[in-house]
Amino acid sequence: MSKGPYKFHSVLHSADLIEKRLATLLTPIGIKPRQARILNALSRMGEVSQNELAEQFDVTSGSMSTMIERLEKVQLIERRKNPDDRRVDLITLSKRGALVLTEIRDVWCEIDELIEEKLGSQKFAQLSELTKELKFAMGGKIAGMNMKQNAKQR
């Protein structure tokens, strides 16, 4: 028995539309939205293990390995063996990655401006606060920040 309409569908659909627009704007840079988030997290975290990065994004180590390989191939990150444990890869943002991250952040500002244009400043501010509250209430976090830093963002 269906009881619709389901109110979350608008949130889901809006998120999908925003992600598609974001992907389109990132295409000339040669990066995908999730890869952009990884670069941003690395800018906060500095050098980290591949496993730590996978934990931050709540993905499997295999999935993160694939993403890391792609980012390394286009020279946006650097990978080296941990001198204390040769089984562990350490990942860091490359100089090229830092430059690309500046372009990514410009695209993110463009997306913010688009949403604000569509909703108006007041509604955009409300939407931002409500979605942030929802993210944390559902166990979300900001990748690359520790628990204390994430708590401050709430």
Secondary structure, 3 states (H helix, E strand, C coil): CCCCCCCHHHHHHHHHHHHHHHHHHHHHHCCCHHHHHHHHHHHHHCCEEHHHHHHHCCCCHHHHHHHHHHHHHCCCEEEEEECCEEEEEEEEECHHHHHHHHHHHHHHHHHHHHHHHHHCHHHHHHHHHHHHHHHHHCCCCCCCCCHHHHHHHC
